[in-house]
């Protein structure tokens, strides 16, 4: 099993539409730890740590989000952060 850690910046209508909660549920479903936080510029930052195929699945889901979201971009970069014990929102 290969682990991967990514940082994704999700743009579009992603605040005020339960996007972070959607990401938390998907992350927990795939056994991913990390966080989803609103940024002041209207984007959501997602840090995700887990098995590489699970991370790929999560990235795919970031593009759709919950029904009220309108995702216009998902910028993903590899990260070298220590894996947290759970997935949080804030």
N, C-alpha and C positions, 0 to 999 in steps of 0.2 A: 504494500500500500504506500503510495506516494502522497505526502502532505504538501499543501500549497497554502500560502497566505496572500490575499489580495486586498487592495484598497480600491474601491470604486466610487466615483463621483457621478451621481445620477441627476440629470437635469430634466426640466419640464415641469408639469404640474405634479409635484411629488410631495408637497407639504400641504397639510390640512385635508388629506384624502386617505388617511390610515396606511400610508406607504410603509412607514417604519414597522408597524405591527404586522403587515403583510410579510415583510422581509424576515422579521423575527420568527414567524410561524414557519416559513419556508426553510430558514436556517435550522431550526430545531428538527424539522422533518428529515433533513439530510445529515444531521449530526454535526453541524457547523457551529463554531463559537465565534464571537466577535461582537460587533455593535453596529447600530444604524442611528446616526445623529443628524438632526437638521442643522444646516449651515445658514449663516446670516444672509447669504446671497440667494437663497431659495432652493439650493440643491440639497441632496441627502448624501452624506458620506457613509459608505458601508465598508467595514473591515470584516473580512471573513477568513477563518482558519479551518481547514479540514482536508479531507481526502480530495485529491485532484478532480476526480469525476464529479463529486458532490459540489465542489466549487464551480465547475463548469455548468452544472444544472442550475445553481443559484444565479450565476451571471445571466443565463437565458431568461430566468424569471424576473430579473431586475428590469428587463426590457418591456415586460408587460405590466407588472404591478397590479394593484387592485383595480376594480372597474372604474373608479372615478379618476384614476391617474392618467396622465398623458406624458409618457416618457419620450423625450426628444434625443437624449444622448446618455450613454453609459461609458465613461472613461475608466478603464481598468489598468492598474499597474501592479506589478509584483511588489510585495512588502516583506520586510524581515522583522516582524514584531513577534513578541512572545504570545503564544496562544492563551487567551483567557479561558476561564473555566466554564463560561456560559455565553449566551447571546443576550445582549442588553439593548435597550433603546433609550434615547435621551435627547 
